[in-house]
């Protein structure tokens, strides 16, 4: 019998983790469960049920500990309401030990209040000695296990939220991105995006996550289009490709007559290939017959 695997999220827009819920077949999407993690017991929400077991990793899945009870949910709400108070206190302790480059971003209590995790970010790559801060926090929270966890600038932006650099009222990372994908300058170049920092940098100071959204579409579109400076033949005569419009599958051609015109990809043909084809067709393109049209039809069929 295949195990009953469910996807669990511990934060509203966070990574999904999978657990074996075989002992709780009545669980549904939207239910809260308590599970055992590497950091202890955590409460999360079921957001998916895995139907294709072969698509998941091999090995044993950690089991669901129990379905969250009304008491568990009330305790979780109680400790969540105290997170802001804990955050303010932690920032005061940071000020006391005079660590200026340390920024405390958020405080997260476990659902039962047994552990509190302070997420922080450093303004530089230097390593800091946090022993004094840890000792001070342990005194401030004597009955709670205190953890300090460093996060990157993208995670900071995700937690803080706010307007996106593009003008969206809520940043993509806070709205729907559960994981961050690697972003490179090449993605901006392929899409013709200006490489000025204001155009490609997000509020986190890193390359914008949205650069990956249409990257593959641009790659596929460019594969079907001639490169700039390529000589082509168009319905209006010969010319040179000046620019391409990938998502519209069009090219801007500087005609030999001196004008510029946009053409769909199906209306242009590489000039060199066109001339070679003319030599192979029995009826010459320059004759009074339909040789030139035959050449174009042959190239169009080749594209199809």
N, C-alpha and C positions, 0 to 999 in steps of 0.2 A: 504493500500500500504506500503510495506516495505521501510524503509529509505535507501538511497544510501550512504553506509558507505565506507570511504576510510582510508587507513593507511598513516600517514604522519611522515616523519623523519625530524628533525631539524638539524641533523649533518649527515655526510656521513656514519659513522658507529655508529649509535646511536639507542636508543630505539624508537619503533614505537608507535605512539599515533593515536587513531581513532577519526574521526569527521564525522558529518552528512553533506553530500554534496548534499542533495536532491534538493536544489535550483540551482545546477550547474551540470546538467546531462551530459554536454559535457566534463567534466573533464576526463583526461586520466593519466595513469602512466607516470611520468616524468614531469608533470605540477607542477608549484609552486603556492602555495596558502597562503593567510594570514588568520590566525586563532586567536581566542581569547583564551588565556591561563591564568593560575593563576598569571603569571608574566606580563601580558599585551599582546599586539599583537605581534605575532611572524610569521616569514615566514618559510615554510617548503616545502619539495618536496613529492609529492604523489608517494609512492613506491608499493602500493598494493590496490586492490579493494576487499572488503569483500563480498563474495557471500553467505556464510553460516551465516545468521544473528543469528541463535541459538547458534553458538559457541562463541558469544561475550557476554559481561556482560549485565545485565538488566538495565533499566533506560534510561534517556534521554542522547543523545549525544550532545556535543557542536557543533554548526553549523560552517561551513566554512564562514568566513567573506566576502572574495571575492577572485577571481582568481588574482594572481599577475600580475600587468601591467608591460609593458616595463620600465616605470618610477620606479616602485617598485624594479625591478631587478637591475637597474643602481644604485639606492640609496644603495641597499644592497652591491653591489660590492665596492662602494665608502667607506662605513664604514668598510668593511672587510679589505681594504687596510690600514686603519688607526689603526688597532688593534695592530700591532707590535710596532708602536710609543707609543700607550697607555700603552702597557706592559712594555716597557723600562722606561717610566715615573713613573709608579706605583712602579717598583723595586727601583727606586731612592728614592721615598717617604718612602719605607720600610727601606732603609738604613738610611735615615734622622732620623726616629723615633727609630732606633736601635732595631729592632725586628729580632734577628739573626736566630731564629728557624722557621721563617715564609718564605715559598717559594711560590712566585707567579708563577703559572704554565702557565696561558694564560689569555688573555683579549678577551671578546666577546661582540661586539656591537649588539644591536637589529637591525633589517633590516632598520629602519628609523633613527637610531642614537639617539633615545630618551633615551636609557638606555645602560649602559655598566656594564658588570659583570666580576669581577676579580676572577678567580678560584685559590685557594691557598691550600697548604698542610703544615701541621705542622710536624716537625721532631720528636715530642714527643706527649704524651697525655695531656700535661699541657694546661690549659686554659689561653688565653692571652687577655688582654684588648686592643681592637682595636679602641678605641674611637679617639685617636690622629691620627691614620692612616686614619680613615674614614673622619675626619675633614679636613685633608690635601688633600685627594683625591677630596673632594667636592669643595675645593678651586681651584684645578687643572682642574676640569671639572664642571664649574659653571652652564652650560646649560644642563647637562646630569644627569640623575638619576644614582647614583653609588651604586653598590651592591658588597658585598664580600661573596663568597660562598666556604665553605670548601669541599674538595674532598679527597678520600682515595688514598692509594698508587697504587691500580690497575688502577684507573682513570688517575693518573699521567702518568703511563707507557703507557696507551692508547693514551693520548694526545701527549706525546713526541715522541712515536714511536721508530724506530731503530731496531737493530738486536734482535732476540729472543735468549733465553738461549740455544735453540737447534740448532741454526745456521741459522734459517730462516732469510731472508733479511728484512722481516717485521713481527712484532709480531702478534700473532693471534688476540689479543685485538684490534689492530689498523687495522687489515685486514678484519675481518668479525664478531667478537663477538659484538653483540649489547647489551647484558646484561651479568653480571657475575653470575655464579652459585656457590653455596657453595661447597668448596673443603675440604676434610678431609684426614688425614694420612691413614685412613683405605683404601682409594682408591689406594694409593701407595702400601700398603701391599698386597692387593688382586691381584695386577698385578705383584708382585714380583719385584718391583722397589726398588733400593737401597735407604735407608732412609737418606743417607748423604745429607746435605743441598745443595751441588752443583748439585745433581741429581734431587731433587724435588722442588727446589726454583726457581722462575722466576726472571726476572730483577726487578720486583717491590718489591722483598723481601718477597713475599707471595707464598703459594703453587701454582704450575703451573696449569693454567686453563686446560691444555691438559690431566691432570690426570683423568678427567671425561669422555673423549671422548670414551674410550673403556671399561669403568668400568662395565657397564651392560653386555657386551659381556663376560667379564671374570667371572662375577657372574654366568651367565647361564651355561658357559662351566664347571666351577668348580662343579656345582650341579650334573653333569653327570659323574664326575671322582672320583675315590677313593682317600681318603686322604693319605698323607704320613704316612708310618709305617704300612699301611694296608697290610695284607697277601692276596695274590692273586695267582691264577693259570694261567699259560700262556701256549702257544704252546710248550715252552721249559722246562716246569716244574714249580714247586712252587717257590715263591719269595716274597720279601717285596718291597712295593712302596717306592722309594727314593725321587722322585720329579715328578711333573706333568707339562705338557706343554698345558695349557688350550686352546689356540686358534687353536692348531693343533690336539686337542683331543687325545693326546698321554700321556703315562706315562713312566717314567724311573724306571725299576724294577731291584733290586739286586737279582739275582737268587741264589738259595741255592748251586748251583755249584761253586759260587764265581765270576761269571762274571756279568756285567750289560748290559741291553738291553732295547731299547725303543720299546713299543708296542702300536698299535692303541687301542682305548677303546673297540672295538668289539672283540679283540683277548684276552682279559683278563676277569677273573671272580673272584668275592670275594671267597676266599678259604672256609670260614665258610659256606656260602650259597651253594657252590658247594658240600661240604660234606653232608650237610643236604639233598640236593636233591638226592644224591646217595642212601640214605636210603629209599627214597620214590619211587624210580623207581624199577619196578619189576625185571628188569634184572640188576644185579650189575655191576658197572662200571669196577670192576677188573676182570670180566669174559672175556672169549675169544671173546664174541660177540661185538656188537657195543654199549654197555652200556655207556661207557665214552663219545662217540660221541653224544649219545642221551641226556646225561646231558648237554653238551655244546649247542646242538641245542635248548634244552628247555630254557636255560638261554638266548640265543640269541633272541629267540622269545619273551621272557619276556621283554627284553630291547626294542625291536621294538614296 
